Amino acid sequence: MRQRRNRPRLETDAALASPPPPLGHNGGPPLDPNESWRGYCWRKASKRAWKAPREIALRRLARAEELGMSYRDYTLEILERGRYL
């Protein structure tokens, strides 16, 4: 008697209609920052992170000019890495 081989199932039409997620995508739901609570929290935290007291902003500006960077780039480095250059 012959044994049956397991044949792969064909994908449904719905699965073929949507393009596959890009490389590196974890397959989770898409985040729409305009309509979600997480997006609201992100915008609020981002605004708060970029606001600094005047003295700190002036110190960052002076250091950024010493390094030949813009204030925005220097502050972004601090916010991303948590360390001063």
C-alpha positions, -999 to 999 in steps of 0.1 A, spaced: 0 0 0 13 35 -9 17 61 17 2 96 11 25 125 11 15 156 30 8 182 4 10 219 14 -24 236 16 -31 263 -9 -35 298 6 -69 314 6 -78 342 -17 -78 367 12 -42 358 21 -31 364 -15 -49 397 -18 -27 415 8 10 420 2 34 403 26 48 425 54 82 440 48 114 424 59 119 427 97 82 431 104 70 411 134 35 405 121 18 426 148 -10 450 142 -1 483 125 1 513 148 -19 543 135 -6 572 157 -34 594 147 -62 572 161 -47 553 190 -41 560 226 -4 549 221 0 576 195 -15 603 217 9 593 245 38 593 221 31 628 209 27 641 244 59 626 256 78 638 225 67 674 231 77 671 268 111 656 260 120 685 236 112 712 261 141 721 283 147 750 307 164 780 292 198 773 310 199 738 298 190 748 262 217 774 261 243 750 275 233 724 248 234 750 221 269 761 231 281 725 232 265 717 199 283 747 183 316 735 197 311 701 181 298 717 148 263 702 152 229 718 152 210 721 185 184 697 172 210 670 163 228 673 196 196 671 216 185 641 196 217 623 204 211 630 241 175 618 239 183 587 219 214 575 238 210 591 272 246 604 272 263 636 264 288 639 237 
